[in-house]
Amino acid sequence: MTSFHITELKNFMGKLLGTDCFDSFLLAEASISTFAEFTIDGHINPDFYTKEEREDPEVCPWDLAAWSTVRPLCFDIIKGRRSPSRFKFVLHLRPDFIPGVLKGADPSLTPGQVRALVLTVRYDGNGASIVTGTAFSSFVMDKTLDVQWDKTMRQFLTRKGISYREA
């Protein structure tokens, strides 16, 4: 687990909310505090879809909502003359990207053992930070995936032009 303090807030916010920069992630949860508190549960509501839609991998490929789908809604809540008091987004890397991250970790780990590679994005009114995390389906003593996930995020942030310092 590593904490990245964002050093160029305006650039970061533009990429997070205004571009496809983070569209390889799914939204687990969001909370945004402006004139009111807004909470979004990113878990897909299967009752919303027909049986056929639920079984169609094009319609419901994951258990969580794609960030690309929810991002415009979050942007609409946040935009305006005043900055939000705070927000928190819990993002999970899409499952189809997990095998790529696993390549640098313990070779005995399988994608099925990884429940989530997590980014928690926080803004507190003054600055933003990103904290990495891993979640497994069962107990794993090996920490190479944690190290690899942190390394992958350093590379991702640098490649996307997002300035940070590790906190």
TORFILUM-631514 format. One record per residue (C-alpha): residue in one letter; x, y, z; residue number from 1. Coordinates in Angstrom, 3 decimals, padded with zeros to 6 digits. Layout:
<rec><res>A</res><east>X</east><north>Y</north><up>Z</up><n>NUM</n></rec>
...
***
This chain:
<rec><res>M</res><east>000.000</east><north>000.000</north><up>000.000</up><n>1</n></rec>
<rec><res>T</res><east>001.392</east><north>003.341</north><up>-001.066</up><n>2</n></rec>
<rec><res>S</res><east>000.000</east><north>006.847</north><up>-000.752</up><n>3</n></rec>
<rec><res>F</res><east>000.579</east><north>009.256</north><up>-003.624</up><n>4</n></rec>
<rec><res>H</res><east>000.010</east><north>012.953</north><up>-002.863</up><n>5</n></rec>
<rec><res>I</res><east>-001.078</east><north>014.750</north><up>-006.038</up><n>6</n></rec>
<rec><res>T</res><east>001.052</east><north>017.865</north><up>-006.595</up><n>7</n></rec>
<rec><res>E</res><east>-000.815</east><north>019.432</north><up>-009.554</up><n>8</n></rec>
<rec><res>L</res><east>-004.444</east><north>019.315</north><up>-008.482</up><n>9</n></rec>
<rec><res>K</res><east>-006.061</east><north>021.055</north><up>-011.473</up><n>10</n></rec>
<rec><res>N</res><east>-004.293</east><north>018.761</north><up>-013.965</up><n>11</n></rec>
<rec><res>F</res><east>-005.249</east><north>015.675</north><up>-011.946</up><n>12</n></rec>
<rec><res>M</res><east>-008.900</east><north>016.678</north><up>-011.555</up><n>13</n></rec>
<rec><res>G</res><east>-009.158</east><north>017.337</north><up>-015.285</up><n>14</n></rec>
<rec><res>K</res><east>-007.794</east><north>013.882</north><up>-016.071</up><n>15</n></rec>
<rec><res>L</res><east>-009.836</east><north>012.083</north><up>-013.403</up><n>16</n></rec>
<rec><res>L</res><east>-013.193</east><north>013.664</north><up>-014.242</up><n>17</n></rec>
<rec><res>G</res><east>-012.806</east><north>015.004</north><up>-017.777</up><n>18</n></rec>
<rec><res>T</res><east>-010.907</east><north>012.359</north><up>-019.739</up><n>19</n></rec>
<rec><res>D</res><east>-010.712</east><north>008.606</north><up>-020.209</up><n>20</n></rec>
<rec><res>C</res><east>-007.466</east><north>008.483</north><up>-018.176</up><n>21</n></rec>
<rec><res>F</res><east>-008.968</east><north>006.250</north><up>-015.440</up><n>22</n></rec>
<rec><res>D</res><east>-011.443</east><north>004.362</north><up>-017.628</up><n>23</n></rec>
<rec><res>S</res><east>-009.608</east><north>001.079</north><up>-017.000</up><n>24</n></rec>
<rec><res>F</res><east>-011.228</east><north>001.135</north><up>-013.552</up><n>25</n></rec>
<rec><res>L</res><east>-014.614</east><north>000.258</north><up>-012.083</up><n>26</n></rec>
<rec><res>L</res><east>-016.322</east><north>002.260</north><up>-009.339</up><n>27</n></rec>
<rec><res>A</res><east>-016.962</east><north>000.423</north><up>-006.072</up><n>28</n></rec>
<rec><res>E</res><east>-018.157</east><north>003.505</north><up>-004.196</up><n>29</n></rec>
<rec><res>A</res><east>-018.176</east><north>007.269</north><up>-004.309</up><n>30</n></rec>
<rec><res>S</res><east>-018.973</east><north>009.939</north><up>-001.772</up><n>31</n></rec>
<rec><res>I</res><east>-019.019</east><north>013.602</north><up>-002.690</up><n>32</n></rec>
<rec><res>S</res><east>-019.700</east><north>016.471</north><up>-000.314</up><n>33</n></rec>
<rec><res>T</res><east>-020.906</east><north>019.714</north><up>-001.905</up><n>34</n></rec>
<rec><res>F</res><east>-024.084</east><north>021.541</north><up>-000.800</up><n>35</n></rec>
<rec><res>A</res><east>-025.332</east><north>018.051</north><up>000.073</up><n>36</n></rec>
<rec><res>E</res><east>-023.786</east><north>014.629</north><up>000.576</up><n>37</n></rec>
<rec><res>F</res><east>-023.932</east><north>012.342</north><up>-002.454</up><n>38</n></rec>
<rec><res>T</res><east>-023.201</east><north>008.635</north><up>-002.165</up><n>39</n></rec>
<rec><res>I</res><east>-022.981</east><north>006.212</north><up>-005.057</up><n>40</n></rec>
<rec><res>D</res><east>-022.814</east><north>002.455</north><up>-004.638</up><n>41</n></rec>
<rec><res>G</res><east>-021.056</east><north>001.189</north><up>-007.734</up><n>42</n></rec>
<rec><res>H</res><east>-022.332</east><north>-002.370</north><up>-007.426</up><n>43</n></rec>
<rec><res>I</res><east>-024.512</east><north>-003.333</north><up>-010.366</up><n>44</n></rec>
<rec><res>N</res><east>-028.183</east><north>-003.745</north><up>-009.477</up><n>45</n></rec>
<rec><res>P</res><east>-029.121</east><north>-006.970</north><up>-011.298</up><n>46</n></rec>
<rec><res>D</res><east>-032.860</east><north>-006.309</north><up>-010.827</up><n>47</n></rec>
<rec><res>F</res><east>-032.565</east><north>-003.327</north><up>-013.171</up><n>48</n></rec>
<rec><res>Y</res><east>-031.740</east><north>-005.621</north><up>-016.103</up><n>49</n></rec>
<rec><res>T</res><east>-033.715</east><north>-008.338</north><up>-017.821</up><n>50</n></rec>
<rec><res>K</res><east>-032.475</east><north>-011.913</north><up>-017.478</up><n>51</n></rec>
<rec><res>E</res><east>-031.094</east><north>-011.747</north><up>-021.019</up><n>52</n></rec>
<rec><res>E</res><east>-029.253</east><north>-008.483</north><up>-020.324</up><n>53</n></rec>
<rec><res>R</res><east>-027.725</east><north>-009.873</north><up>-017.100</up><n>54</n></rec>
<rec><res>E</res><east>-026.354</east><north>-012.844</north><up>-019.032</up><n>55</n></rec>
<rec><res>D</res><east>-024.996</east><north>-010.705</north><up>-021.884</up><n>56</n></rec>
<rec><res>P</res><east>-021.319</east><north>-009.906</north><up>-021.199</up><n>57</n></rec>
<rec><res>E</res><east>-021.633</east><north>-006.786</north><up>-023.364</up><n>58</n></rec>
<rec><res>V</res><east>-024.368</east><north>-005.346</north><up>-021.115</up><n>59</n></rec>
<rec><res>C</res><east>-023.189</east><north>-006.554</north><up>-017.686</up><n>60</n></rec>
<rec><res>P</res><east>-019.531</east><north>-007.516</north><up>-017.962</up><n>61</n></rec>
<rec><res>W</res><east>-018.673</east><north>-006.781</north><up>-014.302</up><n>62</n></rec>
<rec><res>D</res><east>-020.242</east><north>-006.628</north><up>-010.859</up><n>63</n></rec>
<rec><res>L</res><east>-019.282</east><north>-002.943</north><up>-010.569</up><n>64</n></rec>
<rec><res>A</res><east>-020.132</east><north>000.037</north><up>-012.762</up><n>65</n></rec>
<rec><res>A</res><east>-017.486</east><north>001.190</north><up>-015.208</up><n>66</n></rec>
<rec><res>W</res><east>-015.842</east><north>004.462</north><up>-014.136</up><n>67</n></rec>
<rec><res>S</res><east>-016.459</east><north>005.719</north><up>-017.681</up><n>68</n></rec>
<rec><res>T</res><east>-020.217</east><north>005.370</north><up>-017.080</up><n>69</n></rec>
<rec><res>V</res><east>-020.313</east><north>007.069</north><up>-013.670</up><n>70</n></rec>
<rec><res>R</res><east>-017.603</east><north>009.692</north><up>-014.310</up><n>71</n></rec>
<rec><res>P</res><east>-019.955</east><north>012.199</north><up>-016.069</up><n>72</n></rec>
<rec><res>L</res><east>-022.393</east><north>012.000</north><up>-013.154</up><n>73</n></rec>
<rec><res>C</res><east>-019.595</east><north>012.645</north><up>-010.638</up><n>74</n></rec>
<rec><res>F</res><east>-018.336</east><north>015.523</north><up>-012.779</up><n>75</n></rec>
<rec><res>D</res><east>-021.827</east><north>017.075</north><up>-012.848</up><n>76</n></rec>
<rec><res>I</res><east>-022.032</east><north>016.878</north><up>-009.051</up><n>77</n></rec>
<rec><res>I</res><east>-018.580</east><north>018.430</north><up>-008.549</up><n>78</n></rec>
<rec><res>K</res><east>-018.503</east><north>021.129</north><up>-011.244</up><n>79</n></rec>
<rec><res>G</res><east>-019.397</east><north>024.680</north><up>-010.373</up><n>80</n></rec>
<rec><res>R</res><east>-017.917</east><north>027.845</north><up>-008.947</up><n>81</n></rec>
<rec><res>R</res><east>-017.062</east><north>026.209</north><up>-005.632</up><n>82</n></rec>
<rec><res>S</res><east>-014.895</east><north>023.171</north><up>-005.058</up><n>83</n></rec>
<rec><res>P</res><east>-016.428</east><north>020.261</north><up>-003.185</up><n>84</n></rec>
<rec><res>S</res><east>-015.704</east><north>020.052</north><up>000.541</up><n>85</n></rec>
<rec><res>R</res><east>-014.392</east><north>016.546</north><up>-000.013</up><n>86</n></rec>
<rec><res>F</res><east>-014.824</east><north>013.424</north><up>-002.066</up><n>87</n></rec>
<rec><res>K</res><east>-013.705</east><north>009.822</north><up>-002.077</up><n>88</n></rec>
<rec><res>F</res><east>-013.756</east><north>007.379</north><up>-004.981</up><n>89</n></rec>
<rec><res>V</res><east>-012.905</east><north>003.715</north><up>-004.487</up><n>90</n></rec>
<rec><res>L</res><east>-011.852</east><north>002.329</north><up>-007.858</up><n>91</n></rec>
<rec><res>H</res><east>-011.015</east><north>-001.275</north><up>-008.795</up><n>92</n></rec>
<rec><res>L</res><east>-008.862</east><north>-002.154</north><up>-011.767</up><n>93</n></rec>
<rec><res>R</res><east>-010.983</east><north>-003.952</north><up>-014.363</up><n>94</n></rec>
<rec><res>P</res><east>-010.505</east><north>-007.730</north><up>-014.042</up><n>95</n></rec>
<rec><res>D</res><east>-009.249</east><north>-008.041</north><up>-017.622</up><n>96</n></rec>
<rec><res>F</res><east>-006.208</east><north>-005.900</north><up>-016.702</up><n>97</n></rec>
<rec><res>I</res><east>-005.226</east><north>-007.901</north><up>-013.587</up><n>98</n></rec>
<rec><res>P</res><east>-003.197</east><north>-010.581</north><up>-015.461</up><n>99</n></rec>
<rec><res>G</res><east>-000.929</east><north>-007.850</north><up>-016.832</up><n>100</n></rec>
<rec><res>V</res><east>-000.155</east><north>-006.594</north><up>-013.324</up><n>101</n></rec>
<rec><res>L</res><east>000.377</east><north>-010.161</north><up>-012.075</up><n>102</n></rec>
<rec><res>K</res><east>003.270</east><north>-010.670</north><up>-014.503</up><n>103</n></rec>
<rec><res>G</res><east>005.673</east><north>-008.955</north><up>-012.107</up><n>104</n></rec>
<rec><res>A</res><east>004.402</east><north>-010.720</north><up>-008.981</up><n>105</n></rec>
<rec><res>D</res><east>004.727</east><north>-014.233</north><up>-007.554</up><n>106</n></rec>
<rec><res>P</res><east>004.215</east><north>-016.621</north><up>-010.507</up><n>107</n></rec>
<rec><res>S</res><east>002.058</east><north>-018.908</north><up>-008.359</up><n>108</n></rec>
<rec><res>L</res><east>-000.631</east><north>-016.207</north><up>-007.994</up><n>109</n></rec>
<rec><res>T</res><east>-003.587</east><north>-016.513</north><up>-010.367</up><n>110</n></rec>
<rec><res>P</res><east>-006.115</east><north>-013.863</north><up>-011.406</up><n>111</n></rec>
<rec><res>G</res><east>-008.800</east><north>-015.890</north><up>-009.612</up><n>112</n></rec>
<rec><res>Q</res><east>-007.041</east><north>-015.315</north><up>-006.289</up><n>113</n></rec>
<rec><res>V</res><east>-007.165</east><north>-011.524</north><up>-006.716</up><n>114</n></rec>
<rec><res>R</res><east>-010.443</east><north>-009.973</north><up>-005.645</up><n>115</n></rec>
<rec><res>A</res><east>-009.371</east><north>-006.411</north><up>-006.495</up><n>116</n></rec>
<rec><res>L</res><east>-006.512</east><north>-004.059</north><up>-007.192</up><n>117</n></rec>
<rec><res>V</res><east>-007.794</east><north>-000.899</north><up>-005.552</up><n>118</n></rec>
<rec><res>L</res><east>-007.219</east><north>002.849</north><up>-005.814</up><n>119</n></rec>
<rec><res>T</res><east>-008.784</east><north>005.090</north><up>-003.203</up><n>120</n></rec>
<rec><res>V</res><east>-008.862</east><north>008.666</north><up>-004.486</up><n>121</n></rec>
<rec><res>R</res><east>-009.462</east><north>011.329</north><up>-001.835</up><n>122</n></rec>
<rec><res>Y</res><east>-009.854</east><north>015.073</north><up>-001.888</up><n>123</n></rec>
<rec><res>D</res><east>-010.155</east><north>016.923</north><up>001.432</up><n>124</n></rec>
<rec><res>G</res><east>-010.724</east><north>020.499</north><up>000.300</up><n>125</n></rec>
<rec><res>N</res><east>-007.004</east><north>021.240</north><up>000.183</up><n>126</n></rec>
<rec><res>G</res><east>-005.414</east><north>018.446</north><up>-001.817</up><n>127</n></rec>
<rec><res>A</res><east>-005.842</east><north>015.034</north><up>-003.350</up><n>128</n></rec>
<rec><res>S</res><east>-004.209</east><north>011.688</north><up>-002.770</up><n>129</n></rec>
<rec><res>I</res><east>-004.358</east><north>008.201</north><up>-004.182</up><n>130</n></rec>
<rec><res>V</res><east>-003.800</east><north>005.142</north><up>-001.995</up><n>131</n></rec>
<rec><res>T</res><east>-003.220</east><north>001.710</north><up>-003.504</up><n>132</n></rec>
<rec><res>G</res><east>-004.498</east><north>-001.538</north><up>-002.055</up><n>133</n></rec>
<rec><res>T</res><east>-004.952</east><north>-005.199</north><up>-002.859</up><n>134</n></rec>
<rec><res>A</res><east>-007.713</east><north>-007.613</north><up>-001.913</up><n>135</n></rec>
<rec><res>F</res><east>-007.520</east><north>-011.377</north><up>-002.271</up><n>136</n></rec>
<rec><res>S</res><east>-010.178</east><north>-014.082</north><up>-002.389</up><n>137</n></rec>
<rec><res>S</res><east>-008.239</east><north>-016.085</north><up>000.192</up><n>138</n></rec>
<rec><res>F</res><east>-005.299</east><north>-015.474</north><up>002.512</up><n>139</n></rec>
<rec><res>V</res><east>-002.008</east><north>-014.901</north><up>000.680</up><n>140</n></rec>
<rec><res>M</res><east>001.260</east><north>-014.445</north><up>002.591</up><n>141</n></rec>
<rec><res>D</res><east>003.206</east><north>-013.269</north><up>-000.437</up><n>142</n></rec>
<rec><res>K</res><east>003.404</east><north>-009.466</north><up>-000.830</up><n>143</n></rec>
<rec><res>T</res><east>004.917</east><north>-009.326</north><up>-004.334</up><n>144</n></rec>
<rec><res>L</res><east>001.573</east><north>-008.303</north><up>-005.843</up><n>145</n></rec>
<rec><res>D</res><east>001.385</east><north>-005.321</north><up>-003.463</up><n>146</n></rec>
<rec><res>V</res><east>004.845</east><north>-004.228</north><up>-004.590</up><n>147</n></rec>
<rec><res>Q</res><east>003.985</east><north>-004.807</north><up>-008.255</up><n>148</n></rec>
<rec><res>W</res><east>000.677</east><north>-002.884</north><up>-007.968</up><n>149</n></rec>
<rec><res>D</res><east>002.513</east><north>000.093</north><up>-006.427</up><n>150</n></rec>
<rec><res>K</res><east>005.125</east><north>-000.044</north><up>-009.204</up><n>151</n></rec>
<rec><res>T</res><east>002.385</east><north>-000.260</north><up>-011.843</up><n>152</n></rec>
<rec><res>M</res><east>000.660</east><north>002.809</north><up>-010.379</up><n>153</n></rec>
<rec><res>R</res><east>003.898</east><north>004.811</north><up>-010.356</up><n>154</n></rec>
<rec><res>Q</res><east>004.323</east><north>003.975</north><up>-014.043</up><n>155</n></rec>
<rec><res>F</res><east>000.657</east><north>004.749</north><up>-014.776</up><n>156</n></rec>
<rec><res>L</res><east>000.746</east><north>008.159</north><up>-013.081</up><n>157</n></rec>
<rec><res>T</res><east>004.007</east><north>009.096</north><up>-014.785</up><n>158</n></rec>
<rec><res>R</res><east>002.794</east><north>007.929</north><up>-018.221</up><n>159</n></rec>
<rec><res>K</res><east>-000.449</east><north>009.901</north><up>-017.799</up><n>160</n></rec>
<rec><res>G</res><east>001.417</east><north>013.081</north><up>-016.801</up><n>161</n></rec>
<rec><res>I</res><east>000.066</east><north>013.148</north><up>-013.249</up><n>162</n></rec>
<rec><res>S</res><east>002.576</east><north>014.706</north><up>-010.840</up><n>163</n></rec>
<rec><res>Y</res><east>002.840</east><north>013.206</north><up>-007.372</up><n>164</n></rec>
<rec><res>R</res><east>005.074</east><north>012.667</north><up>-004.404</up><n>165</n></rec>
<rec><res>E</res><east>004.915</east><north>009.599</north><up>-002.225</up><n>166</n></rec>
<rec><res>A</res><east>003.605</east><north>010.342</north><up>001.230</up><n>167</n></rec>
***
